[in-house]
Amino acid sequence: MEEKKSNGFAVASLVLGIVAIVFNFIGLSIVGLILGIVGIVLGVMAKKRNPNGMATAGLVLSIIGTVLCALIFIACAACVGAVGSAASMM
């Protein structure tokens, strides 16, 4: 019987993508952004070594997590800037 090898980079990319999405929802978008970028790098490396479904899922989740975290981070920065601008006008 053939023994299946697990792709550690694919598993790490999958986990980092999930964690990036979770950090996005608990308010730590900058941490999620960093973890998402690391997950993208690991997902690309996993796809080069052994292109399978888990590598693809890890890459996709990491991209989604990174984009969500970036959007939330930009929106929060815009809100802080708008509040600062409104406060200085008073």
C-alpha positions as CSV (number, residue, x, y, z in Angstrom):
1,M,0.0,0.0,0.0
2,E,1.3,3.4,-0.9
3,E,1.9,5.8,2.0
4,K,0.4,9.3,1.5
5,K,2.8,12.2,2.2
6,S,1.3,15.2,3.7
7,N,2.3,18.6,2.4
8,G,3.3,20.7,5.4
9,F,3.3,23.9,3.5
10,A,-0.3,23.3,2.3
11,V,-1.5,22.6,5.8
12,A,0.3,25.7,7.2
13,S,-1.1,27.8,4.4
14,L,-4.6,26.5,5.1
15,V,-4.3,27.2,8.9
16,L,-2.8,30.6,8.3
17,G,-5.6,31.5,5.9
18,I,-8.3,30.5,8.5
19,V,-6.5,32.3,11.3
20,A,-6.2,35.5,9.2
21,I,-10.0,35.5,8.6
22,V,-10.7,34.9,12.3
23,F,-8.3,37.7,13.3
24,N,-10.2,40.0,10.9
25,F,-13.4,39.4,12.8
26,I,-12.0,39.9,16.3
27,G,-10.4,43.2,15.4
28,L,-6.7,42.3,14.9
29,S,-6.6,43.0,11.1
30,I,-2.9,44.0,11.0
31,V,-2.0,40.6,12.5
32,G,-4.4,38.9,10.1
33,L,-2.8,40.8,7.2
34,I,0.7,39.6,8.1
35,L,-0.5,36.0,8.6
36,G,-2.4,36.1,5.3
37,I,0.7,37.2,3.4
38,V,2.8,34.4,5.0
39,G,0.0,32.0,4.1
40,I,0.0,33.1,0.5
41,V,3.8,32.5,0.3
42,L,3.4,29.1,1.8
43,G,0.5,28.3,-0.5
44,V,2.5,29.1,-3.6
45,M,5.4,27.0,-2.4
46,A,3.0,24.1,-1.7
47,K,1.5,24.4,-5.2
48,K,4.9,24.2,-6.7
49,R,6.0,21.2,-4.7
50,N,2.8,19.1,-4.8
51,P,-0.2,20.7,-6.5
52,N,-3.3,19.2,-4.8
53,G,-6.6,20.4,-3.4
54,M,-5.3,21.3,0.0
55,A,-2.6,23.6,-1.4
56,T,-5.2,25.3,-3.5
57,A,-7.6,25.7,-0.6
58,G,-4.8,27.2,1.6
59,L,-3.8,29.6,-1.1
60,V,-7.4,30.7,-1.7
61,L,-8.2,31.1,2.0
62,S,-5.0,33.1,2.5
63,I,-5.8,35.4,-0.4
64,I,-9.3,36.0,1.0
65,G,-8.0,36.6,4.5
66,T,-5.4,39.0,3.2
67,V,-7.9,41.0,1.1
68,L,-10.5,41.2,3.9
69,C,-7.9,42.3,6.5
70,A,-6.5,44.9,4.1
71,L,-10.0,46.3,3.4
72,I,-10.9,46.4,7.1
73,F,-7.5,48.1,8.0
74,I,-8.0,50.7,5.3
75,A,-11.6,51.4,6.4
76,C,-10.5,51.8,10.0
77,A,-7.7,54.1,9.0
78,A,-10.2,56.2,6.9
79,C,-12.6,56.4,9.9
80,V,-9.9,57.5,12.3
81,G,-8.8,60.1,9.7
82,A,-12.3,61.4,9.3
83,V,-12.9,61.6,13.1
84,G,-9.6,63.5,13.5
85,S,-10.5,65.9,10.7
86,A,-13.9,66.5,12.2
87,A,-12.5,67.0,15.7
88,S,-10.0,69.6,14.4
89,M,-12.7,71.6,12.8
90,M,-14.6,72.2,16.1
